[in-house]
Amino acid sequence: KTILKNTTKKIDFKIPFTFSSLDKVKKRSSYFKKFVGFSKKSKLGNLLQGTDTDLTREDYLAICLNGLTFSFFIFLILTSTIFILIGLNKPILSSLVLSLVFSVFIFFSRFVYPKVYMSRKQKEIERNLIPALEDILVQLNSGVPLFNIMVNISSSDYSALSGEFEKIVRRINAGLPQIDVLDEIGKNN
């Protein structure tokens, strides 16, 4: 049995323009879950699986909608107050347009973030893939068993790649077959 220290190396998944933890944001946006679509198959759902969070497609869309409405009302109050104080013509109409633009920007920033996150993670993995493969080849030629090589890679400093190998080692230690675990991790990445 191999015991790994709990130092998962990964890029943190932090939704843009949020100041709370994912659990708090998820709880606050639960009201908006009834407004999201019922289609279960989506690319967003697949992307969220690779983020190592427990967010579902519905949870994430509810968070995006919550951010849209909250930011719209905050910007509306702020801009209308400022526009009224400076004496702008049609301050309410101007603040409505400006608030809508800013809140839609925040919505789309949040909506595309899982894709951006996965792209960064894939680049981080690819950057360290060649040195890790060279390390694996040297260890294989030295007669080190494959599982021990995976443990060594997971505890090395290969950034997100080491984190993925750590997941592999944990699942194999849990009793899952090596082939199935490697297949699943390969599909997710």
Secondary structure as UniProt FT lines:
FT   TURN            16..17
FT   HELIX           22..28
FT   HELIX           30..35
FT   HELIX           43..49
FT   TURN            50..52
FT   HELIX           57..86
FT   HELIX           91..141
FT   TURN            142..143
FT   HELIX           146..155
FT   HELIX           160..173
FT   TURN            174..175
FT   HELIX           178..188
//
